[in-house]
């Protein structure tokens, strides 16, 4: 009788341990923050999806506004990209002083990855326009992807720009540096290194004619590679001072391409 009782207690203890382990594992999986990216290929067109699983309404609204802008009148220089491009609207005086003479248009959307820009191109944003130069800044939001995937996505956009706009020139900007001081955070240092390797590959697309590559990342950093808040307050998006640095660094190349 005592042996049976002890056996039952042992079985109950084992079942309790197994049940606790299963519950703990399920909780850990639920509570742990996810860092996995959406599975869309970086070099294939995809509409941006909101958190509710539906197409992002702001993305679609801005896309429609860009189609409308194309019908309003000529575009001499087109800025195409993500929030870093969209936020030129936070430095309107800088933008006006440097680009108004070129009949500019800004087709930047916050949060865009390469696949989203490809969707926008596939859905008409480059149709029936004839900019002299397209300024492309894209790729930072793909930072969780591999370097090969990021490069493939940007390269696909470059190819589509030349296909859709055979008479336009492309000023391809290197992906800007992000993070304050990556030397203190190994994971951030790895991202900086990855983006640097992507930029090195993008530089090879410069043919000296239809595609020009320009890397101005060092203009934002101090001698130790630190990004200061007065240049990028969130260590990703330029402040008005940061946009002034961008404009001044890009102006000679853009002026040459606009001739």
N, C-alpha and C positions, 0 to 999 in steps of 0.2 A: 504494500500500500504506500509506504513512504517513498519507494523508488518511483512509483507511478506519479505521485504528487510532485516529486522533484523533476521528473521528466516533463510534466505538464508546465511547471514553472519555467523550465529551460526553454521550451517551445514558445511560451508566451513572451519571454524576454527577447528571443531571437526575432519573433514576428514584430515586436515593438520596435526593435532596432531597425529592421528593414523598412517598416512603415515610416519611421522618423527620417531615415535617410532619403526615402522617396519624396516625402513632403519637403524636406530641406532642399533637395535638388530642384524640385519644381519651383520652389520659392526663389531660389538663387537665379534660375533661368528667367523668371519673371521680373525680378527686381534689378538684375544687372543691366546697366545701360548698354544699348546696342551701338556699336561703332561700324556695323556693316553698311555698305553703300547699297543703293538700289541696283538691281542686276542689269540695268540697261547698258548695252555696249556703247562705249564712248564715241565710236565712229559711225553710229547709225542714228537716224532721226527719231526723236521721241518727244512727244508733248510733255510739258512739265506737269507732274501730278501733285495735287495738294494732299494734306494729311487725311482728308476724308476719302481718298482714293479716286477722286474725280479730277479732271483737268483743272489746273490752277486758274481761277478766274482773272487774277491780276495779269498773269502771263498772257492770257488770251486777249485781254483788254488792250494791253500795250502792243501786242502783235497787230491788232486791228488798227491802232493809232499809227503804227509805222506804215501800214499799207495806205492809210489815208494821207500821211505825210508824203509818200511817194507821188501821189496824184496832185499835190498842191503846187509843185513847181520844181525847178532844177535842184539837184544836189551835187555840189562840187566835191565835198569831202564827206565821207560816211564813216562814222564811228560805230563799230559793231562789237558787242561783247556782253559782259555781265554787269554786276553792280559797280565795279570800278569804273566802267564806262558810263553807266547810268548816272552816277553821282557827279558827273560834270555839272549837273544842275545845282550842285551845292557850291560851285565856284563860278557863277554866271559871268562875273566881270572878267575873269581870266579867259573863259571860253570865248566871250565876245571879242575881247581884245586880240586874241590870237587867230580866231577862225571865222569870224563873221564875213571877212572878205572872200571866203571860199564857199559861201552858201552851204553851211554845214547841216548835217542831220545826225541825231544821236539815237541809235537803235540798240541801246543797252538795257538789259533786264536783270535785276537783282536775283542772285541765286542760280543763274544759268550755268549749266555745264556744257561741254562741247556738243553733246547729243541734242540739247535743246536749241542751240543755235542752228544746228543742221536741220531740225524740224522747221524752224522759222524760214530758213532759206528754201526748203522744199515746199513751203506753203506761201511763197510769193514775195518775200521781203526784198529780194533783189531783182524782181521782175519790173521791167519798164522804167528802170532808172539807169543813169549813165554817169556815175561819179568819176571824177578824174582819179581820185585816190580813195581806197578803203583802208581805214586804220583798225586793225584787229587786235583786241586784247581779250584773251580767253584762256581758260585752263586751270585757274587757281581753285575753282570749286570742284575740280576732279582730283584734288590732292590725295584722296584716299585710294585712288586707282594706281595701278603700276605705271612706271615711267613709259613703258611701251604703249599702254592704253591711252595715256594722256597725249603722247606724241601722235598716235594714230588718229585721235579725235581732232586735234588741231590741224593735222595734215589733211584730213577729209574736208574741213572747212576751207582751207586754202585752195584745194582742188575745186570745190564747188564755186568759190568766188571767181576763179579764173574761167570756169565753165559758163557761169551765168553772166559774167561781166568781162568778156574777152578784151575789151578796149580799156579797162580800168587797171590801174596799178595798185599793188597791195603793200602797205606798210605793216609788217608783222612785228608786233612788239613782244619782247620776252616777257614771260610771266613775272610779275613783280614779286620781290621778297615779302615774306609774311613772318609774323612773330617778332616779339621785342628783342630777346637775346637768346637765340637757340642754344648757345653754348651751355646754358644752365639746364636745358631740358633735352635729353637725348632723342626723344620722339620728335620734337620740333626740329632738331638739327637734322634728323633723317629726312623730314619733309623738305627742308631747305635744300639738302643735297639732291633729293629726287628732282625737285623743280629745276635746279641748276643743270642736271643731266638732260632734262627735257629741253631746256633752252639751248644747250650745246648742239642738240640734234636739230632743233628748229633753225639754228643759224645756217645750217647747210642748205636750207631752202632758198637762201638769198642768191639770186641769179644776176644781181647788179642791174636789173632792168625792170621786169614786171613784178618781181617780188623783192622787197628790201626788208632785211631783218635789223631791228634796233633793240639793243639791250641797254636800258638806262637804270637798271636796278641799283647799281653802285651809287647813283646820285641820291638815293634815299637813305643810305647807310653811313654810319660813321666809320672811322678807321678800324674799329673792332667788329664790324658787321652788325652793330646794334641799330635797331630801328627806333627812332625817337618819337614820342607821342605828338609833338608839334608838327610832325610830318605825316604820320598816320596814327590818329588818336587810338584806334582799336587795333593797330598793328596789322592792318589789312587794307583799309580804304584811305586814300589820301585826304588830308585836310585841304582847305584852300591853299595853304602854303605848299603842300605836296603837289597839288595840281599845277601850281605855278612852276615848280621844279620840273614836272613832266612836260609842260608846254615849252619851257625854255630849252630843255634838252632835245625835244623832238623837232623844234621849229626849223633848224637848218635843213634837216633831211626832208621834212614835209614840203618846205618851200621849193627845194630842188625838184621833188617829184611832181609838184603842181605846175611847173613851167610847161 
